Amino acid sequence: MTNIDVGQEKIQKQNPYIDFEKVLQQFNTPQLQCETDNGIATIPLADEISFDSWQSDIPQEYMKLSAEQLTERIGIARQKLGSELIVLGHHYQREDIIQYADYRGDSFALAQYAATQNDAKYIIFCGVHFMAEAADILAQPDQHVILPNIEAGCSMADMASEPDLYSAWNELSAIFDGTDDLIPVTYMNSAASLKSFCGEHGGIVCTSSNAEKVLEWAFEQGKRVFFFPDQHLGRNTGHDMGISDNEMSLWNWRLGPGRLGGLNRENLLQSRIILWQGHCSVHQRFSLTQIDQARERFPEVEILVHPECRAEVVDAADASGSTGFIVDYVANAEAGSVIGIGTEINLVSRLSHEYPDKTIFCLDPVVCPCSTMYRVHPAYLAWVMESLVKGHVVNQISVDKNIKHYAAVALQRMLNIK
């Protein structure tokens, strides 16, 4: 009998109404067909769906390598690089990447960890672009931060560009007769240029775990907050602070310059928080219907969601929090707990395997992994590592010196908040 079988037997004794076949059929099986149900199994990069749109300049020799060949070559390269190399893996990474990570966590925790590794010459960040930028901002001058697949971006971060932000800032300045009382706050899931903007304009960076403390700091500095790029984290944090929807407005950046983001002067003057119309494509999929279905099937289920979900989803959940919060919540839950989670499937799947004494499933039965995070394939890891062995740094993420300066200012303001 496997550990999972033993765990299921224990759960069924404590929760006799649970039908495991139904759990797997209704929740886990469909979305895990993407890749996560295969554990660390890897298919050749050439066989990945939509590969052509991801990156075309990886050497052809890596395209057809099997899982066994990649594992061997990555192992050899790592041995040669020794302590000069650290590999970071975000919670949302696929299993066949996480297996190589020296440390795993959320985006800022990984960047902070990297900053403490002074002996490491090379930092390979298995995540997305903005995460590698944060690591480079905090890294030592002689360290090299590498993103295995340079096309691994973030759809949310892409919804807020520097030109659009400056355009909005100028329009808001005209409405408020200046911006002394308007504090810009950017979520960690944003480009380095936006973090730099906040640093230069008296603002700050936040994470999903410290957003409320950061907003409290911001309101001590000014009357209003301009929060970007994720509207849902901003709105949910505002609700936690007792700020009503009437005191928040949504800036539609897609309308272009001169349109006040689809708002009017009255909307803006009564707003305490101006939200940018951005979102996470994964977390926006979770719905009240999914929560209702989970509670109907499992009366004792605990619903746990990420604060990037819509406000009605967060309000209906038993708890919400960052990826780190979700990991700790599951770890500390009692054996036999039934937990429905609203976040990226790689993390949910990993938790379900790590805690077989608990029933853990994704609320969305058809959700697949974050499409951009999924672009980091072991073939890219082998390529960048073997390039380092040959003395070549490929896919290095280097933040412009001026952008890095002010971005570090905004990050340090966040770090100073206790």
Helices and strands as residue ranges (DSSP letters): H 3-14, H 20-23, I 24-28, H 29-32, G 36-38, G 45-47, G 51-53, G 60-62, H 67-81, G 82-84, E 85-90, H 95-98, E 103-105, H 107-115, E 122-126, H 129-138, E 144-146, H 155-158, H 162-176, E 182-187, H 192-200, E 204-206, H 211-221, E 224-228, H 231-240, G 245-247, E 248-251, G 253-255, G 260-262, H 265-269, E 273-276, G 283-285, H 288-297, E 302-305, H 311-316, E 319-320, H 323-332, E 338-342, H 345-354, E 359-362, G 373-375, H 378-389, H 401-416
